[in-house]
Amino acid sequence: MDTTERVTVTLPKDLVRGIARVEANRSRFIARAVEHELARRRHEELRRSLDAPHAEGTELSEEGLEDWGANLPEGDEDLVDMSSGTPVQWIEGRGWVEEPR
């Protein structure tokens, strides 16, 4: 099974020359640049999500993970390890704040 796929990308000549000056394997260079950009965008989206969580996430935080985990279907109870992680709560205007232990 192939793990790569050929794509055609059109780039300005100066950009291609710039890549060739710093990296002999242009495909590898472009793949790394794309991976970096995808990671940056995922991080940016996560940051936006943390700054303004989805309503379902806020509801879950209000209900509490322990209550949510207790309501999982039979056989799925082991999906949540209540002894790990840091308890947090959403406070409007402040964001996610660690709960006192």
C-alpha positions in Angstrom: 0.0 0.0 0.0 1.4 3.4 -1.0 1.9 5.9 1.8 2.4 8.9 -0.5 0.4 10.5 -3.2 1.5 12.6 -6.1 -0.1 16.1 -6.3 0.5 18.9 -8.7 1.2 22.3 -7.1 1.8 25.5 -9.0 4.3 27.8 -7.3 6.0 31.1 -8.3 9.4 30.5 -9.9 11.2 32.6 -7.3 9.7 30.5 -4.5 10.8 27.2 -6.2 14.3 28.7 -6.7 14.4 29.7 -3.0 13.4 26.2 -1.9 16.1 24.7 -4.2 18.8 26.9 -2.6 18.1 25.5 0.8 16.9 22.0 0.2 17.8 19.4 -2.5 14.6 17.4 -1.9 11.9 20.0 -2.7 9.1 17.5 -2.0 10.3 16.8 1.5 10.7 20.6 2.1 7.2 21.3 1.0 5.8 18.4 3.0 7.4 19.6 6.1 6.2 23.2 5.5 2.7 21.9 5.0 2.9 19.8 8.2 4.1 22.9 10.1 1.2 25.0 8.7 -1.4 22.3 9.5 -0.1 22.1 13.1 -0.1 25.9 13.4 -3.7 26.0 12.2 -4.8 23.2 14.6 -3.1 25.0 17.5 -4.8 28.3 16.4 -8.2 26.5 16.3 -7.7 24.9 19.7 -6.8 28.3 21.1 -10.0 29.8 19.6 -12.0 26.9 21.0 -10.5 27.4 24.5 -11.2 31.1 24.4 -14.8 30.5 23.4 -15.9 26.9 24.0 -18.7 25.2 22.3 -22.0 25.1 24.3 -21.8 21.3 24.7 -18.3 21.7 26.2 -19.6 24.3 28.7 -22.5 22.0 29.6 -20.1 19.1 30.1 -17.9 21.3 32.4 -21.0 22.3 34.4 -22.2 18.7 34.7 -18.7 17.5 35.6 -16.7 14.7 34.1 -17.4 12.5 37.0 -21.2 12.7 36.4 -20.7 12.4 32.7 -18.5 9.3 33.1 -21.1 7.7 35.5 -23.7 8.0 32.7 -21.7 6.2 30.1 -23.3 3.1 28.5 -22.5 -0.2 30.2 -19.1 -1.5 29.3 -17.7 2.0 28.5 -17.1 3.0 32.1 -13.4 2.3 31.8 -13.0 4.9 29.0 -12.6 7.7 31.6 -9.8 7.6 34.2 -11.2 9.9 37.0 -7.9 9.8 38.9 -5.9 11.5 36.1 -6.0 15.1 34.7 -6.6 18.4 36.4 -10.1 19.5 37.4 -11.0 22.8 35.7 -14.1 24.9 35.3 -15.1 27.5 32.8 -15.5 31.0 34.2 -17.0 33.6 31.8 -14.5 36.4 31.2 -11.6 34.3 32.6 -11.7 31.1 30.6 -10.7 27.7 32.0 -9.6 27.9 35.6 -8.2 25.1 37.7 -10.6 24.0 40.5 -9.3 23.9 44.0 -8.6 20.4 45.2 
